[in-house]
């Protein structure tokens, strides 16, 4: 699954430039042109990185950064501030509030892409998840249960990555469908159940505990007691 980047930019030309070039690099790009929509996207989609304009029509990039850094579910998402504000005081303020990097406009796309890769590498270095005898290396796409190597298909891995990111949190089937497959009319909701079933069979053998919990009428979550 490619890294998902949330672009928060109200300048249509810049947003199109970013989207085009980032998608060429293989990233999945989400775009919002105002702070309110951006926060909805960030909370529901959990992007891997946010490129954030300072000046937006309804709130500042500083406000969004502050909200993210005070939210336990969002505080570790890297933020690259993209802004026309070039004063040193502004740069210091942005970094002190919680931005991970600061790029001024006009900007070099090559430099921005380099900084994105740097942030994602740092994120990946801390992206090994351990649950009992289960080890999930997100960056290397490797899963071990004890000494057993587990091999998953792309969609099973995407679902595993999503559920294990927030142990105990219950994702509805609709949320899983939208985040993994997108808004596609060709994919039925029962597809989620089929993929969950394949994931369970791969992750659990014999008397091993089931790492996926079914919440009747609600959806699925990663079992905190695994």
C-alpha positions as CSV (number, residue, x, y, z in Angstrom):
1,X,0.0,0.0,0.0
2,X,1.5,3.4,-1.0
3,X,1.9,6.1,1.6
4,X,-1.1,8.4,1.8
5,X,-0.3,12.1,1.8
6,X,-2.9,14.7,2.9
7,X,-2.4,18.0,1.0
8,X,-4.1,21.0,2.7
9,X,-3.8,23.9,0.2
10,X,-6.4,26.4,-1.0
11,X,-4.4,27.6,-4.0
12,X,-5.8,25.4,-6.8
13,X,-2.7,25.7,-9.0
14,X,-0.4,24.6,-6.2
15,X,-2.7,21.8,-5.1
16,X,-2.8,20.4,-8.7
17,X,1.0,20.7,-9.0
18,X,1.4,18.8,-5.7
19,X,-1.2,16.2,-6.5
20,X,0.2,15.5,-10.0
21,X,3.8,15.1,-8.9
22,X,3.1,13.1,-5.7
23,X,0.9,10.7,-7.6
24,X,3.7,10.3,-10.2
25,X,5.9,9.2,-7.3
26,X,3.4,6.5,-6.3
27,X,1.8,8.2,-3.4
28,X,-2.0,8.3,-2.7
29,X,-3.0,11.9,-2.4
30,X,-5.9,13.4,-0.4
31,X,-6.7,17.0,-0.9
32,X,-8.6,19.6,1.1
33,X,-8.8,23.3,0.4
34,X,-9.8,24.4,3.9
35,X,-9.1,23.5,7.5
36,X,-12.4,22.0,8.5
37,X,-12.4,19.5,5.6
38,X,-8.8,18.8,6.2
39,X,-9.4,17.8,9.8
40,X,-12.2,15.5,8.8
41,X,-9.9,13.8,6.3
42,X,-7.1,13.6,8.7
43,X,-9.2,12.1,11.5
44,X,-11.0,9.6,9.2
45,X,-8.3,8.7,6.8
46,X,-5.2,8.8,9.0
47,X,-2.7,9.8,6.3
48,X,1.0,8.9,6.7
49,X,2.0,12.6,6.2
50,X,0.4,16.0,5.9
51,X,1.6,18.9,3.7
52,X,0.0,21.9,5.3
53,X,-0.4,25.5,4.0
54,X,-0.1,28.1,6.7
55,X,-2.8,30.5,5.4
56,X,-6.2,28.9,4.8
57,X,-9.6,30.5,4.4
58,X,-11.1,29.3,7.7
59,X,-8.2,28.6,10.0
60,X,-4.4,28.7,10.0
61,X,-2.0,25.8,9.5
62,X,-0.8,26.6,13.0
63,X,-4.3,25.8,14.4
64,X,-4.4,22.5,12.5
65,X,-1.0,21.6,13.7
66,X,-2.0,22.4,17.3
67,X,-5.1,20.3,17.0
68,X,-3.2,17.3,15.6
69,X,-0.5,17.5,18.3
70,X,-3.0,17.4,21.1
71,X,-4.9,14.5,19.6
72,X,-3.4,11.1,20.7
73,X,-4.5,9.5,17.4
74,X,-2.9,12.1,15.2
75,X,0.1,13.4,17.1
76,X,2.7,11.2,15.5
77,X,1.7,12.0,11.9
78,X,4.5,14.1,10.3
79,X,3.6,17.6,9.2
80,X,5.5,19.6,6.5
81,X,4.4,23.2,6.7
82,X,4.3,24.8,3.2
83,X,4.0,28.6,3.3
84,X,4.9,31.9,1.8
85,X,5.9,33.2,5.2
86,X,9.7,33.4,5.1
87,X,10.5,35.2,8.4
88,X,12.7,33.3,10.8
89,X,10.2,33.9,13.6
90,X,7.4,32.3,11.6
91,X,9.6,29.3,10.9
92,X,10.5,28.9,14.6
93,X,6.9,29.3,15.6
94,X,5.8,26.6,13.2
95,X,8.4,24.2,14.4
96,X,7.8,24.9,18.0
97,X,4.0,24.3,17.6
98,X,4.8,20.9,16.3
99,X,5.5,20.9,12.5
100,X,8.3,18.5,11.5
101,X,9.6,20.5,8.6
102,X,9.0,23.9,7.0
103,X,9.2,24.7,3.3
104,X,8.7,28.2,1.9
105,X,7.0,29.2,-1.4
106,X,8.1,29.2,-4.1
107,X,9.5,25.8,-3.6
108,X,11.4,23.2,-5.5
109,X,9.3,20.0,-6.1
110,X,12.5,17.9,-5.9
111,X,13.4,19.3,-2.6
112,X,9.9,18.8,-1.2
113,X,9.9,15.2,-2.4
114,X,13.2,14.6,-0.7
115,X,11.9,16.0,2.6
116,X,8.8,13.9,2.3
117,X,10.9,10.7,1.8
118,X,13.0,11.7,4.8
119,X,10.0,12.1,7.0
120,X,8.5,8.8,5.9
121,X,11.8,7.0,6.5
122,X,11.9,8.3,10.0
123,X,8.3,7.2,10.5
124,X,9.0,3.8,9.1
125,X,12.0,3.4,11.5
126,X,9.5,3.4,14.3
127,X,6.8,1.4,12.5
128,X,7.4,-2.1,14.0
129,X,4.4,-3.2,16.0
130,X,4.6,-5.9,18.6
131,X,1.6,-7.7,20.0
132,X,2.4,-10.7,22.2
133,X,4.0,-13.2,19.8
134,X,3.0,-11.2,16.7
135,X,5.5,-8.8,15.1
136,X,4.4,-6.5,12.3
137,X,7.1,-4.6,10.3
138,X,5.1,-2.1,8.3
139,X,7.9,-0.7,6.3
140,X,9.3,-4.1,5.2
141,X,5.8,-5.7,5.0
142,X,6.9,-8.6,7.1
143,X,4.8,-10.4,9.7
144,X,6.0,-13.0,12.2
145,X,4.0,-15.0,14.7
146,X,6.6,-16.6,17.0
147,X,9.0,-18.2,14.5
148,X,6.4,-18.5,11.8
149,X,6.5,-16.1,8.9
150,X,3.0,-15.0,7.7
151,X,2.4,-14.2,4.1
152,X,-0.5,-11.9,3.2
153,X,-2.0,-10.6,0.0
154,X,-2.0,-6.8,-0.5
155,X,-5.5,-6.2,0.7
156,X,-5.1,-8.4,3.8
157,X,-1.9,-6.5,4.6
158,X,-3.7,-3.2,4.2
159,X,-6.4,-4.3,6.5
160,X,-3.9,-5.6,9.0
161,X,-2.0,-2.3,8.9
162,X,-5.2,-0.3,9.5
163,X,-6.6,-2.4,12.4
164,X,-3.2,-2.8,14.2
165,X,-2.6,1.0,14.1
166,X,-5.3,1.5,16.7
167,X,-5.7,-1.6,18.9
168,X,-9.2,-1.8,20.4
169,X,-10.7,0.8,18.0
170,X,-13.7,-0.6,16.2
171,X,-13.7,0.1,12.4
172,X,-17.1,-0.2,10.7
173,X,-17.2,-2.3,7.5
174,X,-18.0,0.9,5.6
175,X,-14.9,2.7,6.9
176,X,-12.6,-0.3,6.1
177,X,-14.2,-0.5,2.6
178,X,-13.7,3.3,1.9
179,X,-10.1,3.4,3.2
180,X,-8.8,0.3,1.6
181,X,-10.8,0.1,-1.7
182,X,-11.9,3.8,-2.0
183,X,-15.3,4.9,-3.1
184,X,-15.8,2.2,-5.6
185,X,-19.2,1.0,-6.7
186,X,-17.7,-2.2,-8.0
187,X,-16.8,-3.5,-4.5
188,X,-19.5,-4.9,-2.2
189,X,-19.5,-4.5,1.6
190,X,-19.2,-8.3,2.0
191,X,-15.8,-8.1,0.4
192,X,-14.6,-6.7,3.8
193,X,-15.8,-9.9,5.5
194,X,-14.1,-12.1,2.9
195,X,-10.7,-10.4,3.3
196,X,-11.0,-10.4,7.2
197,X,-11.7,-14.1,6.9
198,X,-8.5,-14.7,4.8
199,X,-6.5,-12.5,7.2
200,X,-7.8,-14.5,10.2
201,X,-6.8,-17.9,8.6
202,X,-3.3,-16.6,7.9
203,X,-2.8,-15.1,11.4
204,X,-4.2,-17.9,13.5
205,X,-3.4,-21.6,13.7
206,X,-4.5,-24.2,16.1
207,X,-4.9,-22.8,19.7
208,X,-3.4,-19.4,18.9
209,X,-5.5,-16.5,20.0
210,X,-7.4,-14.6,17.3
211,X,-5.9,-11.1,16.8
212,X,-9.1,-9.8,15.2
213,X,-12.2,-9.1,17.2
214,X,-15.6,-9.0,15.6
215,X,-18.0,-6.5,17.2
216,X,-21.5,-7.6,16.1
217,X,-23.4,-4.9,14.3
218,X,-20.4,-2.5,14.4
219,X,-17.3,-4.0,12.6
220,X,-13.8,-5.2,13.5
221,X,-11.0,-4.2,15.7
222,X,-7.5,-5.4,16.6
223,X,-7.7,-7.5,19.7
224,X,-5.9,-5.8,22.5
225,X,-5.6,-9.0,24.5
226,X,-3.8,-11.0,21.8
